[in-house]
Amino acid sequence: MTVRTRIAPSPTGDPHVGTAYIALFNWVFAKSQGGEFILRIEDTDAARSTPESEQLILDSLRWLGLDWAEGPDVGGPFGPYRQSARKHIYQEHAHRLVEQGDAFYCFCTSERLDEMRAAQRAAGENPRYDGRCLSLTADEVHAQLNSGAEHVIRMKVPDTGHCEFRDELRGGIEIPWSQVDMQVLIKHDGFPTYHLAVVVDDQLMGITHVLRGEEWINSVPKHLLLYQYFGWEPPVLCHLPLLRNPDHSKLSKRKNPTSVNYYERIGVLPEALANYLGMMGWSMPDEREIFSAEDMAKNFELTSIHLGGPVFDLEKLSWLNGQYLRALSPDEFMDRVQDWALNREHLAKLVPLLQERTERLSDLVGQADYLLGDRRALQRDDFAHKTLSEEQVGVIIEHTLREFDALRHWRRDDLHQICKRLADHLGLKIREFLFPLFVSISGRSVSLPLFDSLVVLGPDLSRMRLRDALDVLGVSKKQGKRLEKQHREYQALTPSQPKRIIRPERGRLEQ
Ligand code: GLU
């Protein structure tokens, strides 16, 4: 049997270091077994998936040094490798389950489901579909379908007993069926949910080992039941511990930069990041800290993955990166500096901002320092302003950060619009409003044009600097919570705006 592993990212945002970490372990395991690693795009959430995000994810994984035998960009015998192009396959499979009596049409409206869940919660029960549509007769189902009634397809789930399964790292796990919902398999729009699509694709693409984040453990019973209904042999399951913020919460962009692009932009070398991600879940048999993905593959065993909650620690990453940088020859070092930001492509972004403001070439260094490297460290006093109070400064930055966090496309005009609307809403002149942003982004109250600077820096660095500014200002948790509430109210005021919906960080939307 050829070992086949996969990474299955959803293209709904920045390329996340968590995706890179899981991809690395899948790549390493496949290599260690002489197997194949493939890439599949899980874009069934049409409203949130974008081709830009897909491209960024592929680019960032390649930058890290990973490659795949099959995928949407390289093709392969089990394609298409984008779930959006496989809708008919999921439909066929779901209908097969309906015919077998393992799944059923559900016509419940969302209002009815909301009421049902509220009642269950009030009674102290876990919200779970109550099975109302299971009692419809075949005639009733046909009548509803013929009348064009909105519907979903749900899977049947046993009421009693436990689902028992084995995780390669954790051994035997038992989950009571009473905790497992009658999962929607096909949504109103005809698209599959993750749970149906992942099972069908892993089977049809010959995946032998599923290595993924531990947040999916509770979904395993649904998946195994689907394998059973279809009469398929499930793959080996291995759930990796999630990366954590220093406070041990799940790694999130509110607390830590999570985008691979951020690390690339601050000058982390790809081999250092790959090494660091490897260290998050594994150690070399000789405990050596510097190792490549290939070294990992030569020494790797699934069962040697650590189960602790690995903390993504920027200082440790910087230390490791320093080791790599110092090991380069001067020539290699120069190449890396050029690849990083002193190349024509990057400089071309700065020229329109700089050229017209320059009298001597050496002015460039002082003007563009914050666009090339880190901006200087800030202090509270930097935010002192003749009309704005410190509290107002915090409010401006917090609201702006929340708006920026939710932006799908990082465009100059959108950034400008966001600031204009917020300034109006807060009753501030735009010049006043922008002052704290200038300071947060450039470290100065006057700099190159702000919105152009934001575009050059990109979303990750920009957001990171705003977050850092809030830390410097010492916005308390309590204030933060109050501002969060105010921001929700602000969002509710502007429903007609383009989709800038603030969503909690989640791996995916579950039905
Ligand atoms: N699209 C899912 C994610 O990005 C994949 C989960 C899985 O590997 O099964 O988290």
Residues whose N, C-alpha, C, O or C-beta is under 5 A from the ligand:
A	BS01	LIG	A8 P9 S10 E42 V198 R212 G507
